[in-house]
Amino acid sequence: MKKAAIVILNWNGVHHLKEFLPSVINYTPGDIADIIVADNGSTDESIAYIQLNYSKVQILKLDKNYGFAGGYNKALEQIEHPILVLLNSDVSVTENWLIPLIDVLEKDEKIASVMPKIKSYLQQDTFEYAGAAGGYIDYLGYPFCRGRWLDKIEKDSGQYNDELEVFWATGACMCIKNEVFKKAGGFDSSFFAHMEEIDLCWRIIHLGYKNWYTSKATVYHLGGGTLNKTNPRKTYLNYRNNLMMLYKNLPANKLNKVLFIRKLLDGLSAIKHLLSFEFKHAIAILNAHIDYYKSKSELKVKRTAINPVAYPKSLIMQKSIILKRYLNY
């Protein structure tokens, strides 16, 4: 068995495979890693394209679309390589991208996951939204990254050429120890997509492990390949999944206060969408809260299993990222 498995989850993404898979094949050392495409029940010609053009790429067929979280869970339970690299199908990798990631995991038994520098495929001097130079959250659970503060995205001038612990590693390119992924329970498949990697990384922290960033590896991410920000489905998943993540992972002394404030802010966000005549997004936020409440009994079971006592204050901004971004407060 090789040391690592590069696992690309695909759903009707033959256009991405044609554009991005060649870089993965060209820059992945064949003696170190297998390349596996986990197909989420595609109905396009994805599988035929791989079989015809890339005989060395392994195909793992799933019977239907389980989403990002469920699809990866289904695929990774069948993969035994010590190191897993979860790679989006719309990511272009670069020369020597893999070895620095593996080196980080091997140098410290407490580091469970690591991500590279994530830059924009379309604007290659700029960081990319989904990960940038390492993920964090503020005390209200709003995610942000070094190099990406909400909607403000920075150009890369070498300001994040470093290695350090982060709160979460992006699912666009996450290198993770197989043993810890499974010990943490994998992704929460009820999330379907969006924020599942933040939830996983938080549970990794609960287990006493660390998430890491290294600038010694760089990849380029197209982004928005599944759901773009104008899609109300994305709005729904972001709001619902964020509430679910907070309920599962916040320690008891933080839980009620944070959720109370978040519900108020989500209500204000829904009103803003209404005033902007974005009715589908306002309804999406309402449905997100309704479904969050419907899932409370299931969430209580998950919360009990996690036993959330760890609160990594040094990795959680103790101010509001919204106030800092818009009011510099």
Order of alpha helices (4+ residues) and beta strands (2+ residues): beta-alpha-beta-alpha-beta-alpha-beta-beta-alpha-beta-beta-beta-beta-beta-beta-beta-alpha-alpha-beta-alpha-alpha-alpha-alpha-beta-alpha
